Amino acid sequence: MNTSHTPVPGHRPARQRAYSGQARSYDRDTGVFQPYRRQLVEALPLDRGQVVLDVGCGTGLCCGLLRDKVGPRGGVVGIEESPQMAAAACERIAREAWRNVTVVQSPAEDARITVAADAALFCAVHDILQSPGALRNVLARLRPGAWVAAGGGKWAAPALWGMNLLISMLHAPYVGSFSGFSRPWRHLEQLVEDVQVREMGFGSGYIMTGRVPGPARPVPVTRTQGRQVPRPAGHRRPDPRARPPARPASRAPWPAP
Ligand SMILES: C[S@@+](CC[C@H](N)C(=O)[O-])C[C@H]1O[C@@H](n2cnc3c(N)ncnc32)[C@H](O)[C@@H]1O
C-alpha cells in the first residue's frame, strides 16, 4: 500500500473539491508543462540515495523525475491532500512498480512525515507556498542544509496586462487564490538561505532554490536562464537558532528493489 492517511479535523473541503474533479484529466490537461517540471527537478540538487519530499505531488507527475535522481536506494515521499489526486498518484506508482515512492494523503500543514528528508520540491503548488503553516511543517522535516526548489506561474510585469489575462485563465483551475502571485516564493524565502530565483517566460514563471540553514555546502552552479530576481530590501536572513535540532542525514526506509 502506497498511501498513509492522517485524518484531520477542519479539512479544507472547497480546496479538495477543486481537485476531485480534475484527477482523471489532470495529466492530459497539464502534460504540456512536463518540460517545465523537468527543469524544476533539474534545479533541485539531489544525490543518489537521498530522500526527497514532493509537496503537493498531485497525480505524481514529478515523482518519476525525482526517482531518476535519487535512484532505487533513495526515496520519494509525495504529500497530497486531495484523495482523488493521491489515488491517481498511487495508481502511477503501482503501474511503474516504484517501490521507493510513497504518498502521504494529508494537507501539507498537518502531514505526518516520518522521515528526515534531504530535499523538498514545490512544483506548481501556489496555495501551499502561501501557507506558512504548511511550509513550517514541511521544513521541520528537512535536515539542516537540505535544498528546496519551488516553481510555477506568477504575474508578469503589470504593463504586460494581456499576458496577465492569459496567465489568470491558465492558472485559475489550479490556484485557490491569486494572493501573492507576484512573488509566490515570498514566504519560503524567509525560511531558507542561499536563495536564487530565476524568472522565465517574460516573468510568467519562476524557479526558486534555497537551502535550510545548516552546515555549509557548496552552492551548485545551475544553468542560468531567465532573469535573476533580487531579494526585497529589508529581507531577514533565517535565524539558524530558530530551526529544530539537527537530525542525522536520512536513509531511505525501504529496501532497494
Ligand atoms: C497544480 S497541482 C500540482 C501537482 C504536481 N505538483 C504537478 O506538478 O503536477 C497542486 C496540487 O497541490 C495539492 N494541494 C493544494 N493545497 C495543498 C495542501 N495544503 N496540502 C497538500 N496538498 C495540497 C492539490 O490537491 C493539487 O494536487
The ligand as an SDF file (V2000), in Angstrom:
LIG
                    3D

 27 29  0  0  0  0  0  0  0  0999 V2000
   -1.4780   22.2760   -9.6130 C   0  0  0  0  0  0  0  0  0  0  0  0
   -1.3570   20.7920   -8.6900 S   0  0  0  0  0  0  0  0  0  0  0  0
    0.3740   20.3940   -8.8660 C   0  0  0  0  0  0  0  0  0  0  0  0
    0.6170   18.9180   -8.7570 C   0  0  0  0  0  0  0  0  0  0  0  0
    2.0430   18.4670   -9.0730 C   0  0  0  0  0  0  0  0  0  0  0  0
    3.0000   19.0640   -8.1750 N   0  0  0  0  0  0  0  0  0  0  0  0
    2.4020   18.7300  -10.5040 C   0  0  0  0  0  0  0  0  0  0  0  0
    3.4880   19.2460  -10.7680 O   0  0  0  0  0  0  0  0  0  0  0  0
    1.6160   18.3660  -11.3750 O   0  0  0  0  0  0  0  0  0  0  0  0
   -1.4400   21.3220   -6.9870 C   0  0  0  0  0  0  0  0  0  0  0  0
   -1.6430   20.1600   -6.0340 C   0  0  0  0  0  0  0  0  0  0  0  0
   -1.4250   20.6070   -4.7060 O   0  0  0  0  0  0  0  0  0  0  0  0
   -2.3920   19.9990   -3.8740 C   0  0  0  0  0  0  0  0  0  0  0  0
   -2.5620   20.8420   -2.6770 N   0  0  0  0  0  0  0  0  0  0  0  0
   -3.0590   22.1030   -2.6100 C   0  0  0  0  0  0  0  0  0  0  0  0
   -3.0180   22.5560   -1.3470 N   0  0  0  0  0  0  0  0  0  0  0  0
   -2.4770   21.5530   -0.6030 C   0  0  0  0  0  0  0  0  0  0  0  0
   -2.1270   21.4230    0.7660 C   0  0  0  0  0  0  0  0  0  0  0  0
   -2.3310   22.4170    1.6310 N   0  0  0  0  0  0  0  0  0  0  0  0
   -1.5870   20.2590    1.1870 N   0  0  0  0  0  0  0  0  0  0  0  0
   -1.3400   19.2410    0.3200 C   0  0  0  0  0  0  0  0  0  0  0  0
   -1.6470   19.3120   -0.9910 N   0  0  0  0  0  0  0  0  0  0  0  0
   -2.1980   20.4600   -1.4620 C   0  0  0  0  0  0  0  0  0  0  0  0
   -3.6490   19.9270   -4.7190 C   0  0  0  0  0  0  0  0  0  0  0  0
   -4.5640   18.9760   -4.2250 O   0  0  0  0  0  0  0  0  0  0  0  0
   -3.0400   19.5590   -6.0720 C   0  0  0  0  0  0  0  0  0  0  0  0
   -2.9630   18.1770   -6.2610 O   0  0  0  0  0  0  0  0  0  0  0  0
  1  2  1  0
  2  3  1  0
  2 10  1  0
  3  4  1  0
  4  5  1  0
  5  6  1  0
  5  7  1  0
  7  8  2  0
  7  9  1  0
 10 11  1  0
 11 12  1  0
 11 26  1  0
 12 13  1  0
 13 14  1  0
 13 24  1  0
 14 15  1  0
 14 23  1  0
 15 16  2  0
 16 17  1  0
 17 18  1  0
 17 23  2  0
 18 19  1  0
 18 20  2  0
 20 21  1  0
 21 22  2  0
 22 23  1  0
 24 25  1  0
 24 26  1  0
 26 27  1  0
M  CHG  2   2   1   9  -1
M  END
$$$$
